[in-house]
Amino acid sequence: MSRKEDPAFDIAFYESVLRRQPGYDDVIELLGGLYTKTGRIADGLKMDRKLVKLQPTNATARYNLACSLALSKRKTDALRELHAAFALGYTDYDWMSQDPDLASLKTATGFKELLAKLKPRG
């Protein structure tokens, strides 16, 4: 397996960077995604919460936190963060409507209502 295909290498690298610079938000965001991608949902959730704390008005950070919460079966919290992401300007209807991380929310009324607000008109 090449280094390019080995998320464990990237995780170890970014973790070492984060130990030296705990507030490095780009690294926190990358680690959150890598943890989630490799099934480390709780670790991804921790990074997403940390990023939202550092960047409370970042709509994408809120969206990613919602995804981690949905993957953690915390539907109410996930919907709250999705609404916050929307309020902060998140507008990617196409991705939100098919994002596998949000599968547990697909039947929730609040999720359907939010999608209806995001759906492009016309």
Contacts in CASP RR format, 6 or more apart in sequence:
PFRMAT RR
TARGET T0000
AUTHOR 0000-0000-0000
METHOD contacts of the structure
MODEL  1
MSRKEDPAFDIAFYESVLRRQPGYDDVIELLGGLYTKTGRIADGLKMDRK
LVKLQPTNATARYNLACSLALSKRKTDALRELHAAFALGYTDYDWMSQDP
DLASLKTATGFKELLAKLKPRG
3 9 0 8 1.000
7 34 0 8 1.000
7 37 0 8 1.000
7 38 0 8 1.000
8 38 0 8 1.000
10 30 0 8 1.000
10 34 0 8 1.000
11 31 0 8 1.000
11 34 0 8 1.000
11 35 0 8 1.000
11 38 0 8 1.000
14 27 0 8 1.000
14 30 0 8 1.000
14 31 0 8 1.000
14 34 0 8 1.000
15 31 0 8 1.000
17 24 0 8 1.000
17 27 0 8 1.000
18 24 0 8 1.000
18 27 0 8 1.000
18 28 0 8 1.000
18 31 0 8 1.000
21 27 0 8 1.000
23 54 0 8 1.000
25 51 0 8 1.000
25 54 0 8 1.000
25 55 0 8 1.000
28 47 0 8 1.000
28 50 0 8 1.000
28 51 0 8 1.000
28 54 0 8 1.000
29 47 0 8 1.000
29 51 0 8 1.000
29 61 0 8 1.000
29 64 0 8 1.000
31 43 0 8 1.000
31 44 0 8 1.000
31 47 0 8 1.000
32 43 0 8 1.000
32 44 0 8 1.000
32 47 0 8 1.000
32 48 0 8 1.000
32 51 0 8 1.000
32 64 0 8 1.000
32 68 0 8 1.000
33 44 0 8 1.000
33 47 0 8 1.000
33 64 0 8 1.000
35 41 0 8 1.000
35 43 0 8 1.000
35 44 0 8 1.000
35 47 0 8 1.000
36 44 0 8 1.000
36 67 0 8 1.000
36 68 0 8 1.000
36 71 0 8 1.000
36 101 0 8 1.000
41 68 0 8 1.000
41 71 0 8 1.000
41 72 0 8 1.000
42 72 0 8 1.000
44 68 0 8 1.000
45 65 0 8 1.000
45 68 0 8 1.000
45 69 0 8 1.000
45 71 0 8 1.000
45 72 0 8 1.000
48 61 0 8 1.000
48 64 0 8 1.000
48 65 0 8 1.000
48 67 0 8 1.000
48 68 0 8 1.000
49 65 0 8 1.000
51 58 0 8 1.000
51 61 0 8 1.000
51 64 0 8 1.000
51 65 0 8 1.000
52 58 0 8 1.000
52 61 0 8 1.000
52 62 0 8 1.000
52 65 0 8 1.000
52 81 0 8 1.000
55 61 0 8 1.000
57 88 0 8 1.000
58 88 0 8 1.000
59 85 0 8 1.000
59 86 0 8 1.000
59 88 0 8 1.000
59 89 0 8 1.000
59 90 0 8 1.000
60 85 0 8 1.000
60 90 0 8 1.000
62 81 0 8 1.000
62 82 0 8 1.000
62 84 0 8 1.000
62 85 0 8 1.000
62 88 0 8 1.000
62 90 0 8 1.000
63 81 0 8 1.000
63 82 0 8 1.000
63 85 0 8 1.000
63 90 0 8 1.000
63 96 0 8 1.000
65 81 0 8 1.000
66 78 0 8 1.000
66 79 0 8 1.000
66 80 0 8 1.000
66 81 0 8 1.000
66 82 0 8 1.000
66 84 0 8 1.000
66 85 0 8 1.000
66 102 0 8 1.000
67 78 0 8 1.000
67 99 0 8 1.000
67 101 0 8 1.000
67 102 0 8 1.000
68 101 0 8 1.000
69 75 0 8 1.000
69 77 0 8 1.000
69 78 0 8 1.000
69 81 0 8 1.000
70 78 0 8 1.000
70 101 0 8 1.000
70 102 0 8 1.000
70 103 0 8 1.000
70 104 0 8 1.000
70 105 0 8 1.000
71 101 0 8 1.000
71 104 0 8 1.000
73 104 0 8 1.000
75 104 0 8 1.000
75 105 0 8 1.000
75 108 0 8 1.000
78 102 0 8 1.000
78 104 0 8 1.000
78 105 0 8 1.000
79 105 0 8 1.000
79 108 0 8 1.000
79 110 0 8 1.000
79 111 0 8 1.000
79 114 0 8 1.000
82 90 0 8 1.000
82 96 0 8 1.000
82 102 0 8 1.000
82 105 0 8 1.000
82 111 0 8 1.000
82 114 0 8 1.000
83 114 0 8 1.000
86 114 0 8 1.000
86 117 0 8 1.000
86 118 0 8 1.000
90 96 0 8 1.000
91 118 0 8 1.000
92 118 0 8 1.000
93 115 0 8 1.000
93 118 0 8 1.000
93 119 0 8 1.000
93 120 0 8 1.000
96 102 0 8 1.000
96 114 0 8 1.000
96 115 0 8 1.000
96 118 0 8 1.000
97 115 0 8 1.000
102 111 0 8 1.000
105 111 0 8 1.000
END
